[in-house]
């Protein structure tokens, strides 16, 4: 069970890391307007948190044999067919929930940074109008 949890943390963590790479690229794209940069990062982090929560809630309906975690487990650590679905659903729910919680806290921090920068007098980006 501990081996399954460790592999699940690695697999989900890698996916979350690639999501953060994309969020970081968007934030760098807005680096000329720090308020907009932090705000866009916060919104995208909230979206990622919602996706992770959805994955946690629907973990019980997924077939464990079709998961990346199952592929990385060796034959000795794979649970028996009878209770594999229950074991995987429980572990994946916990892992997805943990990453969703961490992502939510980071999103709140990015929103706070955006608000503090705006209170300090910086303005968010607004596209130029034709006229």
C-alpha positions, -999 to 999 in steps of 0.1 A, spaced: 0 0 0 29 23 8 45 16 -25 13 24 -43 10 57 -25 46 66 -33 42 59 -70 9 78 -71 26 109 -55 53 107 -81 29 104 -110 5 130 -99 33 153 -88 49 151 -122 16 160 -139 11 189 -115 47 201 -121 40 203 -159 8 223 -151 29 247 -130 54 250 -159 26 261 -182 12 285 -155 48 299 -150 51 305 -188 18 325 -188 30 345 -158 63 353 -175 43 364 -206 26 390 -184 58 400 -166 55 436 -180 24 440 -158 31 423 -124 -5 426 -112 -18 408 -143 10 383 -140 1 373 -105 -36 374 -112 -34 352 -142 -13 327 -122 -39 327 -95 -68 321 -119 -49 293 -136 -40 278 -103 -76 278 -93 -85 260 -125 -58 234 -118 -71 230 -83 -107 224 -96 -94 198 -121 -75 180 -93 -106 181 -71 -127 167 -99 -101 139 -104 -102 132 -67 -140 129 -67 -142 107 -97 -113 84 -87 -136 56 -76 -151 53 -111 -117 48 -128 -103 14 -137 -69 10 -119 -55 -11 -147 -57 20 -171 -37 43 -148 -1 54 -150 3 43 -114 -6 7 -123 20 7 -151 48 18 -127 40 -8 -101 58 -41 -103 38 -73 -102 45 -79 -65 31 -46 -54 -1 -46 -75 -31 -54 -54 -53 -84 -61 -82 -78 -85 -108 -82 -58 -99 -50 -39 -76 -32 -64 -104 -7 -72 -111 2 -36 -73 5 -27 -66 27 -58 -97 49 -53 -87 56 -17 -51 64 -25 -57 84 -56 -85 104 -38 -60 113 -10 -31 122 -34 -53 143 -57 -69 160 -27 -35 168 -12 -22 184 -45 -55 203 -49 -52 217 -14 -16 228 -20 -25 243 -54 -54 262 -37 -31 277 -11 -6 288 -38 -35 304 -58 -45 323 -27 -10 335 -22 -9 347 -59 -42 365 -54 -28 382 -23 4 392 -41 -17 407 -69 -39 426 -45 -8 439 -26 8 451 -58 -24 468 -69 -27 485 -35 9 497 -39 -2 516 -70 5 493 -99 -22 488 -124 -33 457 -142 -27 454 -179 -54 468 -202 -51 464 -239 -49 496 -260 -81 508 -276 -83 517 -312 -94 552 -317 
